[in-house]
Amino acid sequence: MSAEGPYYFRLNLYHRILHGMVIVSFLGLAVTGLPLKYAQTGWGRWLSHLLGGPFTTGYLHRFFAIVTFCYFALHLGYVARLVLTGRRGVFWGPTSMVPQPRDFVQLAQHVRYFVGLGARPRFDRWAYWEKFDYWAVFWGVAVIGASGLLLWFPTFFSRYLPGWIFNVAIIIHSDEALLAVAFIFTIHFFNVHLRPEKFPMDPVIFTGRISEEEMRLERPEEYERLMAEGRLETLRADPPPLWMRNFSRVVGFTALAIGIILIWLIVATALR
C-alpha cells in the first residue's frame, strides 16, 4: 500500500491494447477523413497537404480502417471464446455490457441527481453511458465499415449491387463518420475525462488501475460485490509507475488536443 492508497486492476492488458488500437485508428480515421470531407476549406486542403496530398491521405485512411477491422475481429473472437468456454455474465449480470432494465433506472436516477432531486446512482462495473459507448462502436464499425468497403472496392461490389447503392454509401459513410467524430470528441471526452471527478483526464485506460477511493466512490456496488465474493484482493495492484503515468498524460492530452481542434474546425466551418 502506498501513500495514495491501494490500487486494483480494472482493465487487463489485452483490453488496454485493444483500446489503444481504437484510439489510434479512430484518431487516424478522423485526421485523414475530415480533410477529404472538407476538401473545399482552407484547413482541409492544408491538412491534406500536410499528410502528403489527397492520394496519400486516402491510403492512410484505408490503413486505419484495417486497424479498425482488426480490433473489431479480435474483440469478437474474445467474446466468442468467453461464450464457448461457458463464462457466466457475458449476456446478463453486473459484468455484462448488454443493456438491462437497471441501466434505464440508473439513467433516470442520474438525471434526478443532476438537478438535485435525488441521490447519485450506485454503479457496478459498467455504467449506462459506458454501455452506450460500447454498442456505439458496434454500430459505427457496421455502418461506417460496410459503407467504406463499398467505396473501397466499387468494381467488385458493382457486380452484385445497383449503382445507386454507392451514392447512398457516400452519404452514409460521410455523415455517420461525422456523427461519430462529434460524439467521441464531445460527449465521450466529457464523460471520460472532462467531468469534474476526472478532470483533466482519467488514466485508467492506460494504467489499467483504479484506486480504492475511486472504486468506492464511483463503483460502490462493484466494490461491495467483489468484497462479498472474496475476489477484491486478487485484483490488488501496485500504484502505476511514473513512466506509465507520464505515458498516459502524453497520449491522453495529445488525443484530447486533436479532438478539440477538429471539433473547433468543424463548428467554425458550419457557422460560416
Residue frames as qw, qx, qy, qz and C-alpha x, y, z in Angstrom:
[[0.000, 0.889, 0.458, 0.000, 0.00, 0.00, 0.00],
 [0.421, 0.281, -0.001, 0.862, 1.33, 3.43, -0.96],
 [0.028, -0.276, -0.359, 0.891, 0.58, 6.83, 0.44],
 [0.360, 0.047, -0.351, -0.863, -2.01, 7.15, -2.32],
 [0.742, 0.002, 0.415, -0.526, -3.83, 4.08, -1.08],
 [0.533, -0.035, 0.825, 0.185, -4.22, 0.60, -2.58],
 [0.422, 0.401, -0.392, -0.712, -4.91, 0.12, -6.28],
 [0.680, 0.142, 0.709, -0.120, -6.88, -2.57, -8.07],
 [0.119, -0.076, 0.720, 0.680, -6.79, -3.74, -11.68],
 [0.524, 0.462, 0.330, -0.635, -9.87, -2.61, -13.57],
 [0.749, 0.602, -0.118, -0.249, -8.72, -3.42, -17.11],
 [0.834, -0.233, 0.394, 0.309, -6.32, -6.16, -18.15],
 [0.255, -0.474, 0.484, 0.690, -3.50, -5.73, -20.66],
 [0.296, 0.295, 0.798, 0.435, -5.48, -7.22, -23.55],
 [0.084, 0.841, 0.533, -0.027, -8.31, -4.72, -23.15],
 [0.192, -0.822, 0.082, 0.530, -5.87, -1.84, -22.82],
 [0.311, -0.215, 0.652, 0.657, -4.04, -2.83, -26.01],
 [0.221, 0.527, 0.764, 0.298, -7.36, -3.19, -27.81],
 [0.013, -0.918, -0.331, 0.220, -8.48, 0.25, -26.65],
 [0.297, -0.600, 0.349, 0.656, -5.12, 1.61, -27.74],
 [0.289, 0.149, 0.751, 0.575, -5.91, 0.30, -31.21],
 [0.086, 0.790, 0.606, 0.037, -9.29, 2.02, -31.01],
 [0.181, -0.848, -0.033, 0.496, -7.64, 5.33, -30.08],
 [0.306, -0.370, 0.554, 0.680, -5.04, 5.13, -32.84],
 [0.237, 0.324, 0.790, 0.464, -7.47, 4.02, -35.54],
 [0.047, 0.835, 0.542, -0.077, -10.21, 6.48, -34.63],
 [0.170, -0.806, 0.099, 0.558, -7.88, 9.47, -34.43],
 [0.310, -0.216, 0.668, 0.641, -6.23, 8.35, -37.65],
 [0.212, 0.521, 0.767, 0.308, -9.56, 7.97, -39.45],
 [0.027, -0.898, -0.352, 0.262, -10.71, 11.37, -38.19],
 [0.234, -0.695, 0.284, 0.617, -7.50, 13.18, -39.15],
 [0.209, -0.130, 0.741, 0.625, -7.41, 11.58, -42.62],
 [0.159, 0.536, 0.811, 0.173, -11.16, 11.53, -43.28],
 [0.004, 0.828, 0.353, -0.437, -12.11, 15.09, -42.38],
 [0.073, -0.558, 0.357, 0.745, -9.75, 16.77, -44.90],
 [0.106, 0.136, 0.844, 0.507, -11.37, 14.61, -47.60],
 [0.010, 0.696, 0.714, -0.067, -14.86, 15.62, -46.46],
 [0.053, -0.926, -0.155, 0.341, -13.89, 19.28, -46.07],
 [0.661, 0.066, 0.349, 0.661, -11.61, 19.49, -49.09],
 [0.210, 0.778, 0.333, 0.489, -13.27, 22.77, -50.08],
 [0.388, -0.920, -0.045, 0.025, -12.00, 24.53, -46.95],
 [0.258, 0.815, -0.465, 0.233, -8.60, 26.06, -46.39],
 [0.455, -0.534, 0.665, -0.257, -7.88, 23.92, -43.34],
 [0.921, 0.131, 0.344, -0.127, -9.00, 20.79, -45.17],
 [0.718, 0.658, -0.163, 0.160, -6.61, 21.45, -48.04],
 [0.009, -0.779, 0.552, -0.296, -3.80, 22.39, -45.63],
 [0.684, -0.357, 0.593, -0.232, -4.24, 19.22, -43.55],
 [0.923, 0.333, 0.191, -0.021, -4.41, 17.06, -46.66],
 [0.502, 0.766, -0.331, 0.227, -1.22, 18.67, -47.97],
 [0.307, -0.682, 0.594, -0.298, 0.44, 18.14, -44.58],
 [0.823, -0.130, 0.528, -0.163, -0.39, 14.42, -44.78],
 [0.407, -0.222, 0.739, 0.489, 1.14, 14.13, -48.24],
 [0.287, 0.134, -0.493, -0.810, -1.73, 15.08, -50.53],
 [0.745, -0.005, 0.095, -0.660, -5.20, 13.62, -51.19],
 [0.822, 0.195, -0.516, -0.145, -3.97, 10.28, -52.51],
 [0.357, 0.235, -0.757, 0.495, -1.64, 9.68, -49.57],
 [0.387, -0.156, 0.430, -0.801, -4.39, 10.81, -47.19],
 [0.835, 0.051, -0.181, -0.517, -6.70, 8.26, -48.78],
 [0.703, 0.208, -0.667, 0.131, -4.14, 5.47, -48.38],
 [0.070, 0.221, -0.683, 0.693, -3.62, 6.41, -44.74],
 [0.619, -0.100, 0.165, -0.761, -7.38, 6.41, -44.23],
 [0.876, 0.085, -0.391, -0.270, -7.59, 2.85, -45.53],
 [0.460, 0.263, -0.738, 0.417, -4.70, 1.77, -43.30],
 [0.214, -0.157, 0.576, -0.773, -6.52, 2.99, -40.20],
 [0.785, 0.005, -0.110, -0.610, -9.66, 1.25, -41.47],
 [0.742, 0.161, -0.650, 0.041, -7.70, -2.02, -41.48],
 [0.139, 0.199, -0.709, 0.662, -6.68, -1.39, -37.86],
 [0.551, -0.093, 0.226, -0.798, -10.37, -0.87, -37.05],
 [0.863, 0.073, -0.348, -0.359, -11.37, -4.18, -38.63],
 [0.539, 0.242, -0.740, 0.323, -8.51, -5.90, -36.77],
 [0.091, -0.151, 0.659, -0.731, -9.52, -4.74, -33.29],
 [0.703, -0.007, 0.035, -0.711, -13.17, -5.47, -34.06],
 [0.822, 0.146, -0.530, -0.151, -12.30, -9.03, -35.12],
 [0.343, 0.230, -0.754, 0.510, -10.07, -9.51, -32.08],
 [0.352, -0.129, 0.471, -0.798, -12.87, -8.40, -29.77],
 [0.821, 0.051, -0.177, -0.540, -15.44, -10.65, -31.45],
 [0.693, 0.203, -0.682, 0.115, -13.00, -13.54, -31.02],
 [0.056, 0.223, -0.685, 0.692, -12.57, -12.67, -27.35],
 [0.603, -0.053, 0.251, -0.756, -16.35, -12.63, -26.77],
 [0.836, 0.148, -0.420, -0.321, -16.76, -15.89, -28.72],
 [0.469, 0.232, -0.779, 0.345, -14.13, -17.55, -26.52],
 [0.240, -0.151, 0.574, -0.768, -15.99, -16.44, -23.40],
 [0.764, 0.055, 0.002, -0.643, -19.24, -17.87, -24.72],
 [0.794, 0.235, -0.547, -0.127, -17.72, -21.15, -25.89],
 [0.360, 0.204, -0.773, 0.481, -15.94, -21.71, -22.57],
 [0.467, -0.579, -0.665, -0.074, -19.20, -21.19, -20.70],
 [0.247, 0.012, -0.360, 0.899, -18.15, -17.98, -18.97],
 [0.107, -0.727, -0.669, 0.109, -21.06, -16.58, -16.99],
 [0.146, -0.761, -0.194, 0.601, -22.10, -12.96, -17.11],
 [0.314, -0.002, 0.507, 0.802, -21.46, -12.35, -20.80],
 [0.096, -0.439, -0.591, -0.669, -25.06, -11.59, -21.69],
 [0.478, -0.730, -0.293, -0.391, -26.53, -10.71, -18.29],
 [0.735, -0.491, -0.286, 0.370, -25.49, -9.61, -14.85],
 [0.244, -0.919, 0.015, 0.308, -23.25, -6.88, -13.39],
 [0.423, -0.468, 0.521, 0.575, -20.27, -7.63, -15.66],
 [0.512, 0.448, 0.657, 0.324, -22.26, -7.77, -18.90],
 [0.081, -0.208, 0.204, 0.953, -22.21, -4.99, -21.49],
 [0.092, -0.453, -0.765, -0.449, -25.76, -5.84, -22.54],
 [0.243, -0.294, 0.125, -0.916, -28.20, -3.05, -21.56],
 [0.287, -0.324, -0.887, 0.159, -30.52, -4.14, -18.77],
 [0.255, -0.804, -0.460, -0.279, -33.59, -2.61, -17.05],
 [0.576, -0.629, -0.196, 0.484, -31.33, -1.44, -14.24],
 [0.434, 0.010, 0.220, 0.874, -29.41, 0.79, -16.66],
 [0.066, -0.586, -0.436, -0.680, -32.54, 2.71, -17.62],
 [0.526, -0.765, -0.369, 0.048, -33.46, 3.09, -13.96],
 [0.596, -0.438, -0.024, 0.673, -29.99, 4.46, -13.19],
 [0.268, 0.327, 0.339, 0.840, -30.22, 6.83, -16.15],
 [0.285, -0.760, -0.393, -0.432, -33.39, 8.31, -14.66],
 [0.653, -0.658, -0.215, 0.307, -31.76, 8.42, -11.21],
 [0.567, -0.087, 0.109, 0.812, -28.73, 10.19, -12.66],
 [0.055, 0.565, 0.348, 0.746, -30.90, 12.86, -14.30],
 [0.494, -0.793, -0.318, -0.160, -32.63, 13.45, -10.95],
 [0.706, -0.438, -0.078, 0.550, -29.21, 13.67, -9.29],
 [0.428, 0.253, 0.213, 0.841, -28.04, 16.26, -11.83],
 [0.157, -0.614, -0.242, -0.735, -30.94, 18.56, -10.96],
 [0.030, -0.291, 0.601, -0.744, -30.65, 17.98, -7.22],
 [0.718, -0.204, -0.057, -0.663, -33.74, 15.81, -6.81],
 [0.979, -0.161, -0.058, -0.107, -32.13, 12.57, -5.71],
 [0.590, -0.606, 0.491, 0.211, -29.04, 10.67, -4.68],
 [0.269, 0.598, -0.663, -0.361, -26.32, 9.58, -7.08],
 [0.949, 0.080, -0.188, -0.242, -26.89, 6.09, -8.57],
 [0.570, -0.539, 0.619, 0.041, -24.77, 3.27, -7.18],
 [0.681, 0.549, -0.402, -0.271, -22.97, 1.90, -10.21],
 [0.916, -0.202, 0.324, 0.119, -21.45, -1.55, -10.58],
 [0.641, -0.172, 0.440, 0.605, -18.73, -2.42, -13.07],
 [0.226, 0.233, 0.506, 0.799, -20.29, -0.65, -16.05],
 [0.199, 0.470, 0.338, -0.791, -22.42, 2.49, -16.08],
 [0.584, 0.618, 0.508, -0.141, -25.16, 3.04, -18.62],
 [0.315, 0.885, -0.192, -0.283, -23.11, 5.57, -20.63],
 [0.227, -0.519, 0.788, 0.240, -20.22, 3.09, -20.91],
 [0.549, 0.244, 0.799, 0.033, -22.56, 0.50, -22.38],
 [0.468, 0.825, 0.207, -0.239, -23.86, 3.10, -24.83],
 [0.057, 0.798, -0.518, -0.301, -20.27, 3.87, -25.91],
 [0.430, -0.226, 0.863, 0.140, -19.56, 0.16, -26.29],
 [0.555, 0.467, 0.689, 0.008, -22.52, -0.52, -28.56],
 [0.298, 0.885, -0.039, -0.355, -21.87, 2.68, -30.50],
 [0.151, -0.557, 0.730, 0.367, -18.62, 1.09, -31.67],
 [0.456, 0.184, 0.864, 0.108, -20.55, -1.91, -33.00],
 [0.418, 0.791, 0.400, -0.199, -22.97, 0.38, -34.81],
 [0.086, 0.869, -0.295, -0.389, -20.16, 2.55, -36.14],
 [0.265, -0.372, 0.820, 0.344, -18.00, -0.29, -37.41],
 [0.477, 0.374, 0.795, 0.033, -21.02, -1.97, -39.02],
 [0.371, 0.854, 0.330, -0.153, -22.39, 1.13, -40.76],
 [0.063, 0.891, -0.343, -0.291, -19.23, 3.10, -41.46],
 [0.402, -0.380, 0.791, 0.261, -17.19, -0.02, -42.15],
 [0.579, 0.383, 0.715, 0.086, -19.70, -1.59, -44.56],
 [0.382, 0.901, 0.167, -0.118, -20.22, 1.65, -46.50],
 [0.137, -0.812, 0.489, 0.289, -16.46, 2.22, -46.53],
 [0.537, -0.126, 0.793, 0.257, -15.84, -1.21, -48.03],
 [0.557, 0.665, 0.497, 0.017, -18.32, -0.45, -50.82],
 [0.211, 0.964, -0.107, -0.120, -16.41, 2.72, -51.64],
 [0.370, -0.635, 0.634, 0.241, -13.04, 1.00, -51.31],
 [0.301, -0.072, 0.889, 0.338, -13.88, -1.85, -53.73],
 [0.526, 0.438, 0.140, -0.716, -16.53, -0.41, -56.07],
 [0.430, 0.368, -0.685, -0.459, -15.52, -2.60, -59.02],
 [0.113, 0.008, -0.986, 0.121, -16.09, -5.80, -57.07],
 [0.216, 0.359, 0.710, -0.566, -19.36, -4.80, -55.41],
 [0.418, 0.418, -0.135, -0.795, -20.80, -3.27, -58.59],
 [0.244, 0.098, -0.903, -0.338, -21.02, -6.80, -59.99],
 [0.222, -0.346, -0.903, 0.127, -23.75, -7.57, -57.47],
 [0.062, -0.637, -0.501, 0.583, -25.25, -4.20, -56.46],
 [0.340, 0.812, 0.385, 0.276, -27.00, -1.39, -58.37],
 [0.450, 0.391, -0.084, 0.798, -25.16, 1.86, -58.95],
 [0.288, -0.753, -0.081, -0.586, -27.37, 3.98, -56.68],
 [0.825, -0.481, -0.246, 0.163, -26.11, 1.98, -53.68],
 [0.652, 0.039, -0.123, 0.747, -22.74, 3.70, -53.97],
 [0.032, -0.579, -0.070, -0.812, -24.33, 7.16, -53.86],
 [0.683, -0.644, -0.177, -0.295, -26.12, 6.14, -50.68],
 [0.857, -0.214, -0.215, 0.417, -22.88, 4.68, -49.30],
 [0.388, 0.372, -0.108, 0.836, -21.07, 8.01, -49.79],
 [0.342, -0.637, -0.048, -0.690, -23.74, 9.87, -47.81],
 [0.848, -0.487, -0.188, -0.091, -23.94, 7.26, -45.05],
 [0.801, -0.011, -0.216, 0.558, -20.18, 6.94, -44.70],
 [0.248, 0.440, -0.096, 0.857, -19.61, 10.68, -44.58],
 [0.421, -0.599, -0.036, -0.680, -22.48, 11.69, -42.28],
 [0.880, -0.421, -0.216, -0.037, -22.22, 8.74, -39.89],
 [0.719, 0.080, -0.249, 0.644, -18.47, 9.30, -39.57],
 [0.038, 0.509, -0.100, 0.854, -19.05, 12.98, -38.81],
 [0.679, -0.571, -0.133, -0.441, -21.60, 11.99, -36.15],
 [0.899, -0.221, -0.264, 0.271, -19.09, 9.58, -34.61],
 [0.485, 0.280, -0.211, 0.801, -16.38, 12.23, -34.53],
 [0.250, -0.581, 0.007, -0.774, -18.74, 14.76, -32.95],
 [0.811, -0.500, -0.187, -0.239, -19.90, 12.30, -30.30],
 [0.856, -0.100, -0.264, 0.433, -16.46, 10.98, -29.35],
 [0.429, 0.258, -0.161, 0.850, -14.78, 14.38, -29.20],
 [0.292, -0.484, 0.061, -0.823, -17.58, 15.96, -27.13],
 [0.800, -0.408, -0.048, -0.437, -19.83, 13.59, -25.16],
 [0.937, -0.060, -0.277, 0.205, -17.33, 10.75, -24.74],
 [0.453, 0.385, -0.349, 0.725, -14.44, 13.06, -23.91],
 [0.337, -0.547, 0.193, -0.742, -16.57, 14.82, -21.30],
 [0.888, -0.340, -0.106, -0.289, -17.90, 11.62, -19.69],
 [0.921, -0.002, -0.231, 0.314, -14.48, 10.00, -19.50],
 [0.613, 0.113, -0.186, 0.759, -12.05, 12.86, -18.97],
 [0.095, 0.385, -0.005, 0.918, -13.55, 16.32, -18.56],
 [0.547, -0.675, -0.385, -0.311, -16.26, 15.79, -15.96],
 [0.248, -0.830, 0.314, -0.387, -15.32, 17.25, -12.55],
 [0.866, -0.416, 0.273, -0.051, -14.47, 13.90, -10.95],
 [0.889, 0.101, 0.266, 0.358, -11.93, 13.05, -13.66],
 [0.346, 0.922, -0.038, 0.171, -10.72, 16.40, -14.98],
 [0.379, 0.606, -0.306, -0.629, -8.39, 16.78, -16.78],
 [0.607, 0.325, -0.666, -0.286, -8.04, 13.10, -17.66],
 [0.866, -0.290, 0.322, -0.250, -8.81, 9.58, -16.46],
 [0.171, 0.624, -0.743, -0.174, -5.66, 7.45, -16.98],
 [0.728, -0.141, 0.622, -0.252, -7.30, 4.08, -16.21],
 [0.865, 0.479, 0.062, -0.139, -7.39, 3.04, -19.88],
 [0.476, 0.702, -0.497, 0.182, -3.60, 3.33, -19.99],
 [0.116, -0.501, 0.752, -0.412, -2.67, 2.12, -16.49],
 [0.593, -0.152, -0.761, -0.215, -5.47, -0.40, -16.06],
 [0.374, -0.206, -0.710, 0.560, -5.59, 0.56, -12.38],
 [0.306, -0.705, -0.235, -0.595, -8.15, 2.29, -10.19],
 [0.064, 0.308, -0.654, 0.688, -7.57, 3.42, -6.62],
 [0.193, -0.371, -0.878, 0.233, -9.65, 2.04, -3.79],
 [0.075, 0.442, 0.329, -0.831, -11.02, 5.51, -3.09],
 [0.322, 0.230, -0.429, -0.812, -12.16, 5.89, -6.69],
 [0.324, -0.130, -0.904, -0.248, -13.75, 2.46, -6.73],
 [0.125, -0.419, -0.772, 0.461, -15.65, 3.03, -3.51],
 [0.152, 0.463, 0.150, -0.860, -16.88, 6.41, -4.71],
 [0.398, 0.361, -0.410, -0.737, -17.65, 5.66, -8.36],
 [0.629, 0.055, -0.713, -0.304, -18.31, 1.89, -8.34],
 [0.401, -0.390, 0.597, -0.575, -19.67, 1.18, -4.85],
 [0.913, 0.022, 0.162, -0.373, -21.70, -1.85, -5.90],
 [0.791, 0.429, -0.420, 0.116, -18.74, -3.40, -7.70],
 [0.093, 0.540, -0.658, 0.516, -16.53, -2.79, -4.67],
 [0.610, -0.251, 0.504, -0.558, -19.05, -4.35, -2.28],
 [0.942, 0.204, -0.062, -0.259, -19.75, -7.26, -4.64],
 [0.638, 0.488, -0.545, 0.240, -16.06, -8.10, -5.02],
 [0.162, -0.462, 0.657, -0.573, -15.60, -7.84, -1.27],
 [0.792, -0.100, 0.329, -0.505, -18.52, -10.20, -0.65],
 [0.932, 0.315, -0.156, -0.090, -17.21, -12.67, -3.24],
 [0.731, -0.541, 0.307, 0.282, -13.71, -12.54, -1.75],
 [0.757, 0.414, 0.266, 0.430, -12.20, -11.52, -5.10],
 [0.055, 0.998, -0.023, 0.037, -11.14, -7.96, -4.37],
 [0.487, -0.711, 0.451, 0.234, -7.67, -8.88, -3.08],
 [0.758, 0.128, 0.530, 0.359, -6.98, -10.93, -6.21],
 [0.426, 0.797, 0.256, 0.342, -7.16, -7.67, -8.16],
 [0.407, -0.848, 0.062, 0.334, -4.69, -5.82, -5.92],
 [0.693, 0.556, 0.051, 0.456, -2.10, -3.90, -7.94],
 [0.497, -0.306, -0.088, 0.807, 0.89, -1.69, -7.34],
 [0.164, 0.830, 0.140, -0.514, 0.39, 2.03, -7.97],
 [0.723, 0.649, 0.134, 0.198, 1.04, 2.92, -11.62],
 [0.662, -0.260, 0.083, 0.698, 4.76, 3.68, -12.08],
 [0.027, -0.698, 0.031, 0.715, 5.93, 7.13, -13.10],
 [0.081, -0.190, 0.689, 0.695, 6.65, 6.16, -16.72],
 [0.044, 0.446, 0.870, 0.204, 3.11, 4.83, -17.09],
 [0.012, -0.790, -0.431, 0.435, 1.57, 7.97, -15.63],
 [0.062, -0.582, 0.300, 0.753, 3.69, 10.13, -17.95],
 [0.094, 0.063, 0.841, 0.530, 2.76, 7.97, -20.93],
 [0.055, 0.643, 0.759, -0.087, -0.90, 8.38, -20.00],
 [0.016, -0.777, -0.154, 0.610, -0.56, 12.14, -19.89],
 [0.085, -0.391, 0.546, 0.736, 1.28, 12.41, -23.21],
 [0.021, 0.212, 0.877, 0.430, -1.07, 10.13, -25.15],
 [0.016, -0.660, -0.720, 0.215, -4.21, 11.28, -23.37],
 [0.006, -0.744, -0.102, 0.660, -3.61, 15.02, -23.72],
 [0.072, -0.245, 0.641, 0.724, -2.49, 14.57, -27.34],
 [0.016, 0.392, 0.879, 0.269, -5.75, 12.77, -28.16],
 [0.037, -0.755, -0.516, 0.403, -7.76, 15.42, -26.31],
 [0.070, -0.593, 0.190, 0.779, -5.98, 18.24, -28.15],
 [0.047, -0.011, 0.774, 0.631, -6.52, 16.63, -31.57],
 [0.013, -0.547, -0.835, -0.051, -10.19, 16.04, -30.83],
 [0.055, -0.765, -0.342, 0.543, -10.85, 19.56, -29.55],
 [0.071, -0.446, 0.396, 0.800, -9.05, 21.16, -32.53],
 [0.024, 0.159, 0.846, 0.509, -11.00, 19.07, -35.04],
 [0.027, -0.679, -0.719, 0.145, -14.33, 19.86, -33.36],
 [0.072, -0.699, -0.080, 0.707, -13.45, 23.56, -33.38],
 [0.044, -0.244, 0.604, 0.757, -12.66, 23.40, -37.11],
 [0.001, 0.389, 0.881, 0.270, -15.91, 21.54, -37.86],
 [0.061, -0.756, -0.547, 0.355, -18.03, 24.02, -35.88],
 [0.098, -0.595, 0.151, 0.783, -16.21, 27.02, -37.34],
 [0.042, -0.017, 0.746, 0.664, -16.85, 25.70, -40.86],
 [0.035, -0.547, -0.832, -0.083, -20.55, 25.07, -40.10],
 [0.105, -0.761, -0.386, 0.510, -21.01, 28.60, -38.78],
 [0.199, -0.255, 0.368, 0.872, -19.63, 30.30, -41.89]]
